Amino acid sequence: MPMIRAMRLLNAVEAGTTTGAQLQTLLAADPGRLAEWNVLLGMRGQTRRMAASSTAMNAVIASSTAMNAVAASSTAMAAVAASSTAMNAVIASSTAMAAVAA
């Protein structure tokens, strides 16, 4: 059930129904949600999907907790590095660049 919840969260982020601020609130307030998000970031297919979506990347970048989790995941960072959409979003955000640099 937790993986289904994580997939639904990614779907909502990708569809634009969950904003970066809402994502930040969900991940910062609930350690279980953050753990689910971290497991999701270990899945190549899901991270590629996230990286290919400008809507999803903008929401992730707007959430410091989500972006820090992405930066800590080698699988997610590989997907971000391979996607011009994701790289453009990261480069445009000083907050995201700081998370990647750390």
C-alpha positions in Angstrom: 0.0 0.0 0.0 2.8 2.5 0.7 4.1 2.2 -2.9 0.7 2.9 -4.3 0.5 6.0 -2.2 3.9 7.1 -3.4 2.8 6.5 -7.1 -0.3 8.5 -6.5 1.7 11.3 -5.1 4.0 11.3 -8.2 0.9 11.2 -10.4 -0.5 14.2 -8.6 2.8 16.1 -8.9 3.1 15.3 -12.5 -0.5 16.3 -13.2 0.0 19.6 -11.4 -2.7 18.9 -8.8 0.0 18.9 -6.1 2.2 22.0 -6.0 5.7 22.3 -4.7 4.5 23.9 -1.5 2.0 21.1 -1.0 4.7 18.5 -1.7 6.9 20.2 0.9 4.2 20.1 3.5 3.4 16.4 2.8 7.1 15.2 2.9 8.2 17.4 5.8 5.2 16.6 8.0 5.1 12.8 7.5 8.2 10.7 7.8 6.3 7.8 6.2 5.6 9.8 3.1 9.2 10.9 2.9 10.3 7.2 3.2 7.9 6.3 0.4 9.2 9.1 -1.8 12.8 7.9 -1.2 11.8 4.4 -2.3 10.1 5.8 -5.4 13.3 7.7 -6.2 15.2 4.4 -6.3 13.0 3.2 -9.2 14.6 4.1 -12.5 11.3 4.1 -14.5 9.6 6.5 -12.0 12.6 8.8 -11.8 12.9 9.0 -15.6 9.2 9.8 -15.8 9.6 12.5 -13.2 12.7 14.0 -14.9 10.9 14.1 -18.2 8.0 16.2 -16.9 8.6 19.9 -16.5 5.5 20.1 -14.2 6.9 17.4 -11.9 10.4 18.9 -11.9 9.1 22.4 -11.0 7.2 21.0 -8.1 10.1 18.9 -6.9 12.5 21.9 -7.1 9.9 24.1 -5.2 10.1 21.5 -2.3 13.4 21.6 -0.5 12.7 18.2 1.1 11.9 16.6 -2.2 14.9 18.1 -4.0 17.3 17.0 -1.2 15.9 13.5 -1.5 16.5 13.6 -5.3 20.0 14.9 -4.8 20.7 12.1 -2.3 19.5 9.4 -4.7 22.0 8.2 -7.3 19.2 6.7 -9.4 17.2 10.0 -9.4 20.3 12.1 -10.1 21.2 9.8 -13.1 17.6 10.4 -14.5 17.9 14.2 -13.9 21.3 14.3 -15.6 20.0 12.3 -18.6 17.0 14.6 -19.1 17.4 18.0 -20.7 14.0 19.0 -19.2 15.2 18.2 -15.7 18.6 19.8 -16.1 17.1 23.0 -17.4 14.8 23.2 -14.4 17.7 22.4 -11.9 20.1 24.9 -13.5 17.4 27.6 -13.4 17.0 27.2 -9.6 19.6 28.3 -7.2 18.0 26.2 -4.5 18.1 23.1 -6.6 21.7 23.8 -7.6 22.7 24.1 -3.9 21.0 20.8 -3.1 22.9 19.1 -5.9 26.2 20.7 -4.9 25.8 19.6 -1.3 
